[in-house]
Amino acid sequence: MKNLVDQINAQIELFSANAAAQVEKNNKAAGTRARKAALELTKLLKEFRKVSVEEAKK
């Protein structure tokens, strides 16, 4: 679970950096990278929820 949280934090940082570059510098490629990071973050958060519920049942 620790590894999963680390992956989520890495994706959040990646998303934040690329989203900021898109907004501040109008960098279209950064927007694409931010959207990709957002999709990966969605997957990781769903996995976190699943693992968290399993851990709570123990």
Gaussian input, Z-matrix of N, CA and C with variables (Angstrom, degrees):
# hf/3-21g

backbone

0 1
 N
 C     1     B1
 C     2     B2     1     A1
 N     3     B3     2     A2     1     D1
 C     4     B4     3     A3     2     D2
 C     5     B5     4     A4     3     D3
 N     6     B6     5     A5     4     D4
 C     7     B7     6     A6     5     D5
 C     8     B8     7     A7     6     D6
 N     9     B9     8     A8     7     D7
 C    10    B10     9     A9     8     D8
 C    11    B11    10    A10     9     D9
 N    12    B12    11    A11    10    D10
 C    13    B13    12    A12    11    D11
 C    14    B14    13    A13    12    D12
 N    15    B15    14    A14    13    D13
 C    16    B16    15    A15    14    D14
 C    17    B17    16    A16    15    D15
 N    18    B18    17    A17    16    D16
 C    19    B19    18    A18    17    D17
 C    20    B20    19    A19    18    D18
 N    21    B21    20    A20    19    D19
 C    22    B22    21    A21    20    D20
 C    23    B23    22    A22    21    D21
 N    24    B24    23    A23    22    D22
 C    25    B25    24    A24    23    D23
 C    26    B26    25    A25    24    D24
 N    27    B27    26    A26    25    D25
 C    28    B28    27    A27    26    D26
 C    29    B29    28    A28    27    D27
 N    30    B30    29    A29    28    D28
 C    31    B31    30    A30    29    D29
 C    32    B32    31    A31    30    D30
 N    33    B33    32    A32    31    D31
 C    34    B34    33    A33    32    D32
 C    35    B35    34    A34    33    D33
 N    36    B36    35    A35    34    D34
 C    37    B37    36    A36    35    D35
 C    38    B38    37    A37    36    D36
 N    39    B39    38    A38    37    D37
 C    40    B40    39    A39    38    D38
 C    41    B41    40    A40    39    D39
 N    42    B42    41    A41    40    D40
 C    43    B43    42    A42    41    D41
 C    44    B44    43    A43    42    D42
 N    45    B45    44    A44    43    D43
 C    46    B46    45    A45    44    D44
 C    47    B47    46    A46    45    D45
 N    48    B48    47    A47    46    D46
 C    49    B49    48    A48    47    D47
 C    50    B50    49    A49    48    D48
 N    51    B51    50    A50    49    D49
 C    52    B52    51    A51    50    D50
 C    53    B53    52    A52    51    D51
 N    54    B54    53    A53    52    D52
 C    55    B55    54    A54    53    D53
 C    56    B56    55    A55    54    D54
 N    57    B57    56    A56    55    D55
 C    58    B58    57    A57    56    D56
 C    59    B59    58    A58    57    D57
 N    60    B60    59    A59    58    D58
 C    61    B61    60    A60    59    D59
 C    62    B62    61    A61    60    D60
 N    63    B63    62    A62    61    D61
 C    64    B64    63    A63    62    D62
 C    65    B65    64    A64    63    D63
 N    66    B66    65    A65    64    D64
 C    67    B67    66    A66    65    D65
 C    68    B68    67    A67    66    D66
 N    69    B69    68    A68    67    D67
 C    70    B70    69    A69    68    D68
 C    71    B71    70    A70    69    D69
 N    72    B72    71    A71    70    D70
 C    73    B73    72    A72    71    D71
 C    74    B74    73    A73    72    D72
 N    75    B75    74    A74    73    D73
 C    76    B76    75    A75    74    D74
 C    77    B77    76    A76    75    D75
 N    78    B78    77    A77    76    D76
 C    79    B79    78    A78    77    D77
 C    80    B80    79    A79    78    D78
 N    81    B81    80    A80    79    D79
 C    82    B82    81    A81    80    D80
 C    83    B83    82    A82    81    D81
 N    84    B84    83    A83    82    D82
 C    85    B85    84    A84    83    D83
 C    86    B86    85    A85    84    D84
 N    87    B87    86    A86    85    D85
 C    88    B88    87    A87    86    D86
 C    89    B89    88    A88    87    D87
 N    90    B90    89    A89    88    D88
 C    91    B91    90    A90    89    D89
 C    92    B92    91    A91    90    D90
 N    93    B93    92    A92    91    D91
 C    94    B94    93    A93    92    D92
 C    95    B95    94    A94    93    D93
 N    96    B96    95    A95    94    D94
 C    97    B97    96    A96    95    D95
 C    98    B98    97    A97    96    D96
 N    99    B99    98    A98    97    D97
 C   100   B100    99    A99    98    D98
 C   101   B101   100   A100    99    D99
 N   102   B102   101   A101   100   D100
 C   103   B103   102   A102   101   D101
 C   104   B104   103   A103   102   D102
 N   105   B105   104   A104   103   D103
 C   106   B106   105   A105   104   D104
 C   107   B107   106   A106   105   D105
 N   108   B108   107   A107   106   D106
 C   109   B109   108   A108   107   D107
 C   110   B110   109   A109   108   D108
 N   111   B111   110   A110   109   D109
 C   112   B112   111   A111   110   D110
 C   113   B113   112   A112   111   D111
 N   114   B114   113   A113   112   D112
 C   115   B115   114   A114   113   D113
 C   116   B116   115   A115   114   D114
 N   117   B117   116   A116   115   D115
 C   118   B118   117   A117   116   D116
 C   119   B119   118   A118   117   D117
 N   120   B120   119   A119   118   D118
 C   121   B121   120   A120   119   D119
 C   122   B122   121   A121   120   D120
 N   123   B123   122   A122   121   D121
 C   124   B124   123   A123   122   D122
 C   125   B125   124   A124   123   D123
 N   126   B126   125   A125   124   D124
 C   127   B127   126   A126   125   D125
 C   128   B128   127   A127   126   D126
 N   129   B129   128   A128   127   D127
 C   130   B130   129   A129   128   D128
 C   131   B131   130   A130   129   D129
 N   132   B132   131   A131   130   D130
 C   133   B133   132   A132   131   D131
 C   134   B134   133   A133   132   D132
 N   135   B135   134   A134   133   D133
 C   136   B136   135   A135   134   D134
 C   137   B137   136   A136   135   D135
 N   138   B138   137   A137   136   D136
 C   139   B139   138   A138   137   D137
 C   140   B140   139   A139   138   D138
 N   141   B141   140   A140   139   D139
 C   142   B142   141   A141   140   D140
 C   143   B143   142   A142   141   D141
 N   144   B144   143   A143   142   D142
 C   145   B145   144   A144   143   D143
 C   146   B146   145   A145   144   D144
 N   147   B147   146   A146   145   D145
 C   148   B148   147   A147   146   D146
 C   149   B149   148   A148   147   D147
 N   150   B150   149   A149   148   D148
 C   151   B151   150   A150   149   D149
 C   152   B152   151   A151   150   D150
 N   153   B153   152   A152   151   D151
 C   154   B154   153   A153   152   D152
 C   155   B155   154   A154   153   D153
 N   156   B156   155   A155   154   D154
 C   157   B157   156   A156   155   D155
 C   158   B158   157   A157   156   D156
 N   159   B159   158   A158   157   D157
 C   160   B160   159   A159   158   D158
 C   161   B161   160   A160   159   D159
 N   162   B162   161   A161   160   D160
 C   163   B163   162   A162   161   D161
 C   164   B164   163   A163   162   D162
 N   165   B165   164   A164   163   D163
 C   166   B166   165   A165   164   D164
 C   167   B167   166   A166   165   D165
 N   168   B168   167   A167   166   D166
 C   169   B169   168   A168   167   D167
 C   170   B170   169   A169   168   D168
 N   171   B171   170   A170   169   D169
 C   172   B172   171   A171   170   D170
 C   173   B173   172   A172   171   D171

   B1=1.4487
   B2=1.5302
   B3=1.3333
   B4=1.4684
   B5=1.5255
   B6=1.3241
   B7=1.4585
   B8=1.5313
   B9=1.3061
   B10=1.4605
   B11=1.5294
   B12=1.3115
   B13=1.4679
   B14=1.5327
   B15=1.3294
   B16=1.4621
   B17=1.5273
   B18=1.3267
   B19=1.4657
   B20=1.5227
   B21=1.3309
   B22=1.4637
   B23=1.5215
   B24=1.3250
   B25=1.4653
   B26=1.5258
   B27=1.3311
   B28=1.4647
   B29=1.5251
   B30=1.3300
   B31=1.4651
   B32=1.5318
   B33=1.3241
   B34=1.4671
   B35=1.5293
   B36=1.3347
   B37=1.4618
   B38=1.5270
   B39=1.3205
   B40=1.4588
   B41=1.5260
   B42=1.3250
   B43=1.4563
   B44=1.5258
   B45=1.3211
   B46=1.4682
   B47=1.5265
   B48=1.3141
   B49=1.4645
   B50=1.5217
   B51=1.3117
   B52=1.4623
   B53=1.5246
   B54=1.3180
   B55=1.4622
   B56=1.5264
   B57=1.3201
   B58=1.4591
   B59=1.5276
   B60=1.3289
   B61=1.4593
   B62=1.5232
   B63=1.3236
   B64=1.4552
   B65=1.5289
   B66=1.3123
   B67=1.4624
   B68=1.5303
   B69=1.3240
   B70=1.4608
   B71=1.5206
   B72=1.3165
   B73=1.4682
   B74=1.5219
   B75=1.3464
   B76=1.4599
   B77=1.5349
   B78=1.3344
   B79=1.4530
   B80=1.5306
   B81=1.3305
   B82=1.4644
   B83=1.5289
   B84=1.3126
   B85=1.4711
   B86=1.5322
   B87=1.3145
   B88=1.4661
   B89=1.5209
   B90=1.3169
   B91=1.4595
   B92=1.5193
   B93=1.3102
   B94=1.4674
   B95=1.5242
   B96=1.3312
   B97=1.4647
   B98=1.5289
   B99=1.3208
   B100=1.4705
   B101=1.5266
   B102=1.3129
   B103=1.4769
   B104=1.5231
   B105=1.3234
   B106=1.4620
   B107=1.5308
   B108=1.3274
   B109=1.4633
   B110=1.5275
   B111=1.3276
   B112=1.4609
   B113=1.5301
   B114=1.3181
   B115=1.4657
   B116=1.5276
   B117=1.3110
   B118=1.4645
   B119=1.5254
   B120=1.3102
   B121=1.4624
   B122=1.5239
   B123=1.3119
   B124=1.4614
   B125=1.5274
   B126=1.3224
   B127=1.4657
   B128=1.5299
   B129=1.3364
   B130=1.4626
   B131=1.5240
   B132=1.3176
   B133=1.4605
   B134=1.5228
   B135=1.3255
   B136=1.4619
   B137=1.5263
   B138=1.3290
   B139=1.4619
   B140=1.5250
   B141=1.3342
   B142=1.4606
   B143=1.5213
   B144=1.3163
   B145=1.4674
   B146=1.5244
   B147=1.3213
   B148=1.4623
   B149=1.5315
   B150=1.3278
   B151=1.4657
   B152=1.5279
   B153=1.3166
   B154=1.4638
   B155=1.5265
   B156=1.3182
   B157=1.4615
   B158=1.5218
   B159=1.3304
   B160=1.4660
   B161=1.5241
   B162=1.3251
   B163=1.4583
   B164=1.5290
   B165=1.3104
   B166=1.4587
   B167=1.5275
   B168=1.3142
   B169=1.4651
   B170=1.5143
   B171=1.3117
   B172=1.4811
   B173=1.4992
   A1=110.29
   A2=115.97
   A3=120.66
   A4=110.51
   A5=115.76
   A6=121.37
   A7=110.60
   A8=116.28
   A9=121.52
   A10=110.75
   A11=117.30
   A12=121.49
   A13=109.99
   A14=117.24
   A15=120.74
   A16=111.48
   A17=116.70
   A18=121.12
   A19=110.75
   A20=116.91
   A21=121.33
   A22=110.10
   A23=117.01
   A24=120.49
   A25=111.88
   A26=117.32
   A27=121.23
   A28=110.60
   A29=116.99
   A30=120.35
   A31=111.31
   A32=116.86
   A33=120.37
   A34=109.75
   A35=116.74
   A36=120.66
   A37=111.13
   A38=116.03
   A39=120.90
   A40=110.82
   A41=116.16
   A42=120.62
   A43=111.16
   A44=116.37
   A45=121.06
   A46=111.51
   A47=116.48
   A48=120.59
   A49=111.16
   A50=117.04
   A51=120.23
   A52=112.42
   A53=117.28
   A54=120.19
   A55=110.06
   A56=116.88
   A57=120.58
   A58=110.95
   A59=116.77
   A60=120.42
   A61=111.09
   A62=116.83
   A63=120.20
   A64=110.37
   A65=116.55
   A66=121.00
   A67=111.27
   A68=116.46
   A69=120.78
   A70=113.35
   A71=117.11
   A72=120.43
   A73=113.55
   A74=116.31
   A75=122.05
   A76=111.61
   A77=115.12
   A78=122.71
   A79=108.64
   A80=116.14
   A81=120.86
   A82=112.44
   A83=117.74
   A84=120.91
   A85=110.16
   A86=116.61
   A87=119.91
   A88=110.07
   A89=117.20
   A90=120.69
   A91=111.58
   A92=115.61
   A93=120.59
   A94=110.43
   A95=116.42
   A96=120.27
   A97=111.17
   A98=116.76
   A99=120.67
   A100=110.47
   A101=116.93
   A102=119.89
   A103=110.89
   A104=116.95
   A105=121.12
   A106=109.98
   A107=116.77
   A108=120.97
   A109=110.00
   A110=117.44
   A111=121.07
   A112=110.83
   A113=116.92
   A114=120.18
   A115=110.95
   A116=116.59
   A117=120.50
   A118=110.06
   A119=116.20
   A120=120.85
   A121=110.80
   A122=116.94
   A123=121.33
   A124=110.34
   A125=115.98
   A126=120.49
   A127=111.12
   A128=115.29
   A129=119.51
   A130=111.69
   A131=117.81
   A132=120.49
   A133=111.64
   A134=116.91
   A135=119.88
   A136=110.48
   A137=116.01
   A138=120.62
   A139=110.14
   A140=117.23
   A141=121.05
   A142=110.61
   A143=116.53
   A144=120.26
   A145=110.46
   A146=115.99
   A147=121.11
   A148=110.88
   A149=116.78
   A150=121.71
   A151=110.62
   A152=115.89
   A153=120.80
   A154=111.87
   A155=116.78
   A156=121.24
   A157=109.85
   A158=117.69
   A159=121.26
   A160=110.82
   A161=117.47
   A162=121.65
   A163=111.03
   A164=117.37
   A165=121.56
   A166=111.52
   A167=116.29
   A168=120.72
   A169=112.71
   A170=117.38
   A171=120.45
   A172=110.85
   D1=-34.84
   D2=178.01
   D3=-60.05
   D4=-42.16
   D5=178.80
   D6=-61.71
   D7=-41.16
   D8=179.64
   D9=-63.40
   D10=-43.07
   D11=178.46
   D12=-63.95
   D13=-39.05
   D14=177.52
   D15=-63.70
   D16=-40.27
   D17=177.59
   D18=-64.23
   D19=-41.32
   D20=178.74
   D21=-62.37
   D22=-45.89
   D23=179.19
   D24=-61.82
   D25=-38.88
   D26=178.27
   D27=-64.10
   D28=-42.04
   D29=179.49
   D30=-67.47
   D31=-36.44
   D32=178.11
   D33=-63.20
   D34=-43.75
   D35=178.55
   D36=-63.35
   D37=-43.12
   D38=178.98
   D39=-62.55
   D40=-45.68
   D41=178.51
   D42=-61.05
   D43=-46.67
   D44=-177.97
   D45=-59.98
   D46=-45.55
   D47=-179.05
   D48=-63.58
   D49=-45.51
   D50=-177.68
   D51=-72.55
   D52=-37.55
   D53=177.73
   D54=-64.60
   D55=-40.75
   D56=178.32
   D57=-63.89
   D58=-41.18
   D59=178.65
   D60=-63.40
   D61=-37.39
   D62=179.00
   D63=-67.20
   D64=-46.14
   D65=-176.30
   D66=-69.45
   D67=-47.89
   D68=-173.42
   D69=-78.48
   D70=-37.86
   D71=-173.68
   D72=-112.43
   D73=3.09
   D74=-178.06
   D75=54.38
   D76=41.97
   D77=-178.27
   D78=-87.77
   D79=106.80
   D80=-176.45
   D81=-66.83
   D82=-36.95
   D83=179.23
   D84=-64.94
   D85=-36.83
   D86=177.92
   D87=-65.58
   D88=-34.24
   D89=176.41
   D90=-62.33
   D91=-41.55
   D92=177.61
   D93=-63.24
   D94=-43.90
   D95=178.78
   D96=-65.25
   D97=-36.58
   D98=178.80
   D99=-65.87
   D100=-41.67
   D101=178.62
   D102=-65.31
   D103=-39.54
   D104=177.69
   D105=-63.30
   D106=-43.07
   D107=178.76
   D108=-64.34
   D109=-37.01
   D110=179.46
   D111=-64.49
   D112=-40.31
   D113=177.59
   D114=-64.76
   D115=-43.62
   D116=179.17
   D117=-65.47
   D118=-38.25
   D119=178.44
   D120=-63.21
   D121=-39.64
   D122=177.57
   D123=-59.63
   D124=-45.37
   D125=179.58
   D126=-62.29
   D127=-44.49
   D128=-179.10
   D129=-65.84
   D130=-38.29
   D131=179.52
   D132=-67.46
   D133=-36.35
   D134=175.88
   D135=-65.07
   D136=-40.81
   D137=177.69
   D138=-64.98
   D139=-40.01
   D140=178.04
   D141=-60.88
   D142=-43.43
   D143=179.92
   D144=-61.03
   D145=-43.65
   D146=179.78
   D147=-61.78
   D148=-47.56
   D149=-179.23
   D150=-66.40
   D151=-40.14
   D152=-179.61
   D153=-62.37
   D154=-42.39
   D155=178.72
   D156=-64.83
   D157=-41.80
   D158=178.11
   D159=-62.04
   D160=-42.18
   D161=179.61
   D162=-65.87
   D163=-35.69
   D164=-179.16
   D165=-68.44
   D166=-27.94
   D167=-178.98
   D168=-77.36
   D169=-14.49
   D170=-177.42
   D171=-75.64

